[in-house]
């Protein structure tokens, strides 16, 4: 195994390594060996954004053909075109982990190495609440939010996320809504993926009483500032 190939494998090994101990220590969030969501964050030199985009498209197209792949989608951050996220949904954890040894993963690491600003940042999640997987629409408003809480506030955050889910999943203009838990490594970290049919629908959601109540309730618990970023889907 080459050093470059081992970088992505190492990231996946770290993410998966604590499965059994974490599950035993955190009964509130048991590990579920079902659909596994990987978020691969990539940031390159601004001058190399087009080169990275081409490599990531090749990776996405190849990964989609692998056994156990449910969806592989590529996003580019609005206002920061050198930043990308690959959202991957795999059949289960073992399939997702094995993907780190694939030819597509190896080729991506080799191509990005000379132009990246940091090593691959792969985050592993399971579903907390989510609409069924579907292809994102290029004209929709897409947000990916990272939220984590400090101390022993995981259950309090889950309560607020459940309330948000119940209120949001049937709103007008909601296309896709995923609340994902980064277990087992960081069970107090959640990623929220939202897709709205248009900016007006998103604004109506943000102005809704339940959304305001959610943000107010979690503010005292947050371990880091609420990190919400806008993306465009790459076709």
C-alpha positions as CSV (number, residue, x, y, z in Angstrom):
1,X,0.0,0.0,0.0
2,X,1.5,3.4,-1.0
3,X,1.8,6.2,1.5
4,X,-0.7,8.3,-0.5
5,X,-3.3,5.5,-0.6
6,X,-2.8,4.9,3.1
7,X,-4.0,8.5,3.9
8,X,-7.6,7.8,3.0
9,X,-7.5,4.3,4.5
10,X,-6.1,5.8,7.7
11,X,-8.9,8.3,7.9
12,X,-11.5,5.6,7.5
13,X,-9.7,3.3,10.1
14,X,-9.8,6.1,12.7
15,X,-13.4,6.8,12.0
16,X,-14.4,3.1,12.4
17,X,-11.9,2.0,15.0
18,X,-13.9,2.8,18.1
19,X,-17.1,1.1,17.1
20,X,-17.4,-1.5,19.9
21,X,-16.1,0.6,22.8
22,X,-18.2,3.7,21.9
23,X,-21.4,1.6,21.5
24,X,-20.9,0.1,24.9
25,X,-20.2,3.4,26.5
26,X,-23.0,5.3,24.8
27,X,-26.2,3.4,25.2
28,X,-28.2,6.5,24.1
29,X,-26.8,6.3,20.6
30,X,-26.2,2.6,19.7
31,X,-24.3,1.9,16.5
32,X,-26.5,0.6,13.7
33,X,-24.9,-1.5,11.0
34,X,-27.2,-0.2,8.3
35,X,-26.9,2.5,5.7
36,X,-23.6,4.3,6.3
37,X,-23.1,8.0,5.3
38,X,-19.5,9.2,4.6
39,X,-18.8,12.9,4.2
40,X,-15.4,13.5,2.6
41,X,-14.4,17.1,3.0
42,X,-11.8,18.3,0.5
43,X,-10.1,21.7,0.3
44,X,-7.4,22.6,-2.3
45,X,-5.5,25.6,-3.4
46,X,-7.9,28.1,-5.0
47,X,-5.9,28.1,-8.2
48,X,-6.4,24.3,-8.4
49,X,-10.2,24.2,-8.0
50,X,-10.9,23.1,-11.5
51,X,-8.3,20.3,-11.3
52,X,-9.8,19.1,-8.0
53,X,-13.3,19.3,-9.5
54,X,-12.3,17.0,-12.4
55,X,-10.6,14.5,-10.1
56,X,-13.6,14.4,-7.7
57,X,-16.0,13.9,-10.6
58,X,-14.0,10.9,-11.8
59,X,-14.0,9.6,-8.2
60,X,-17.7,10.0,-7.9
61,X,-18.5,8.3,-11.2
62,X,-16.2,5.4,-10.3
63,X,-17.5,5.0,-6.7
64,X,-21.1,4.9,-8.0
65,X,-20.2,1.6,-9.8
66,X,-18.9,-0.1,-6.7
67,X,-20.8,-2.9,-5.0
68,X,-22.9,-1.6,-2.0
69,X,-23.0,2.0,-3.2
70,X,-26.4,3.6,-2.7
71,X,-25.7,7.2,-3.6
72,X,-22.5,9.2,-4.3
73,X,-23.0,12.9,-4.8
74,X,-20.5,15.8,-5.1
75,X,-21.1,19.3,-3.8
76,X,-19.1,22.5,-4.3
77,X,-19.3,25.2,-1.6
78,X,-20.9,28.5,-2.7
79,X,-18.4,31.4,-2.4
80,X,-15.5,29.0,-1.8
81,X,-15.1,27.0,-5.0
82,X,-12.0,25.3,-3.8
83,X,-14.0,23.5,-1.1
84,X,-15.9,20.3,-1.8
85,X,-17.9,17.7,0.0
86,X,-18.6,14.2,-1.3
87,X,-21.6,12.7,0.3
88,X,-21.5,8.9,0.1
89,X,-24.2,6.4,1.2
90,X,-23.1,2.8,1.5
91,X,-25.1,-0.3,2.2
92,X,-23.4,-0.9,5.6
93,X,-20.3,-0.1,7.6
94,X,-18.1,-2.9,6.4
95,X,-18.7,-1.9,2.7
96,X,-18.0,1.7,3.5
97,X,-14.7,0.8,5.2
98,X,-13.6,-1.5,2.4
99,X,-14.2,1.4,0.0
100,X,-11.0,3.0,1.4
101,X,-9.0,0.3,-0.5
102,X,-10.8,0.8,-3.8
103,X,-9.1,2.0,-7.0
104,X,-11.2,5.1,-7.0
105,X,-10.1,6.1,-3.5
106,X,-6.4,5.4,-4.4
107,X,-6.6,7.5,-7.6
108,X,-8.3,10.4,-5.8
109,X,-5.6,10.6,-3.1
110,X,-2.8,10.5,-5.6
111,X,-4.4,13.3,-7.7
112,X,-5.2,15.6,-4.7
113,X,-1.9,15.2,-2.9
114,X,0.0,18.0,-4.7
115,X,-2.9,20.5,-4.5
116,X,-4.6,19.9,-1.2
117,X,-4.5,22.2,1.8
118,X,-4.9,19.3,4.2
119,X,-5.4,15.5,4.3
120,X,-8.7,13.9,3.6
121,X,-11.3,14.6,6.3
122,X,-13.7,11.7,6.2
123,X,-16.6,11.6,8.7
124,X,-18.8,8.5,9.3
125,X,-22.5,8.8,10.1
126,X,-25.6,6.8,10.6
127,X,-29.2,7.9,10.2
128,X,-30.9,9.6,13.1
129,X,-33.8,10.8,11.0
130,X,-33.8,11.1,7.2
131,X,-36.0,11.2,4.1
132,X,-35.2,8.4,1.6
133,X,-32.0,8.9,-0.5
134,X,-32.6,10.6,-3.8
135,X,-30.6,12.4,-6.5
136,X,-30.2,16.1,-5.6
137,X,-31.6,18.7,-8.1
138,X,-29.2,21.2,-9.5
139,X,-31.4,24.3,-9.0
140,X,-32.3,23.5,-5.4
141,X,-31.0,25.2,-2.2
142,X,-28.6,22.8,-0.5
143,X,-27.2,23.2,3.0
144,X,-24.9,21.1,5.1
145,X,-24.7,22.0,8.7
146,X,-22.4,20.7,11.4
147,X,-23.7,20.9,15.0
148,X,-22.0,19.6,18.1
149,X,-22.7,20.0,21.8
150,X,-20.3,20.1,24.8
151,X,-20.5,18.2,28.0
152,X,-23.4,15.8,28.6
153,X,-25.9,17.5,26.3
154,X,-26.2,14.8,23.6
155,X,-29.6,13.7,24.7
156,X,-30.8,17.3,25.0
157,X,-29.7,18.0,21.5
158,X,-31.4,14.8,20.2
159,X,-34.6,16.0,21.8
160,X,-34.4,19.3,19.9
161,X,-33.4,17.6,16.7
162,X,-36.5,15.3,17.0
163,X,-38.7,18.3,17.4
164,X,-37.1,20.0,14.4
165,X,-37.6,16.9,12.3
166,X,-41.2,16.5,13.2
167,X,-41.9,20.1,12.3
168,X,-39.8,20.3,9.1
169,X,-40.3,17.1,7.2
170,X,-43.7,18.1,5.8
171,X,-43.0,21.7,5.1
172,X,-43.8,23.1,1.6
173,X,-40.7,23.0,-0.6
174,X,-38.8,20.4,1.4
175,X,-37.1,18.1,-1.0
176,X,-34.7,16.2,1.2
177,X,-33.9,16.3,5.0
178,X,-31.2,14.3,6.7
179,X,-30.2,14.4,10.3
180,X,-27.1,12.2,10.7
181,X,-25.2,11.2,13.8
182,X,-21.4,10.9,13.7
183,X,-21.1,7.6,15.6
184,X,-19.2,5.9,17.1
185,X,-16.4,8.4,17.1
186,X,-18.3,11.6,18.0
187,X,-21.9,10.8,19.0
188,X,-22.4,14.4,20.1
189,X,-21.7,15.6,16.5
190,X,-24.5,15.7,14.0
191,X,-24.7,16.7,10.3
192,X,-27.9,18.1,8.9
193,X,-28.4,18.0,5.1
194,X,-31.2,20.1,3.7
195,X,-32.5,20.4,0.2
196,X,-35.2,23.0,-0.5
197,X,-37.0,23.6,-3.8
198,X,-36.2,27.3,-3.8
199,X,-34.8,30.1,-1.6
200,X,-38.3,31.2,-0.6
201,X,-39.0,27.8,0.9
202,X,-35.8,27.8,2.8
203,X,-36.4,31.3,4.1
204,X,-39.9,30.3,5.2
205,X,-38.4,27.3,7.1
206,X,-35.8,29.4,8.8
207,X,-38.5,31.9,9.9
208,X,-40.8,29.3,11.2
209,X,-41.4,29.2,15.0
210,X,-40.0,25.7,15.3
211,X,-36.7,26.6,13.6
212,X,-36.3,29.7,15.8
213,X,-37.1,27.6,18.9
214,X,-34.5,25.0,17.9
215,X,-31.7,27.5,17.4
216,X,-32.5,29.2,20.7
217,X,-32.6,25.9,22.6
218,X,-29.3,24.6,21.4
219,X,-27.3,27.8,21.7
220,X,-26.3,27.2,25.3
221,X,-25.2,23.6,24.5
222,X,-23.0,24.3,21.5
223,X,-19.4,23.2,21.6
224,X,-18.5,25.2,18.4
225,X,-20.4,27.9,16.5
226,X,-23.3,26.7,14.4
227,X,-21.6,25.8,11.1
228,X,-24.0,26.1,8.2
229,X,-22.8,26.2,4.6
230,X,-24.5,26.4,1.2
231,X,-23.6,24.2,-1.7
232,X,-24.3,23.5,-5.3
233,X,-24.6,20.0,-6.7
234,X,-22.0,19.0,-9.3
235,X,-23.5,17.1,-12.2
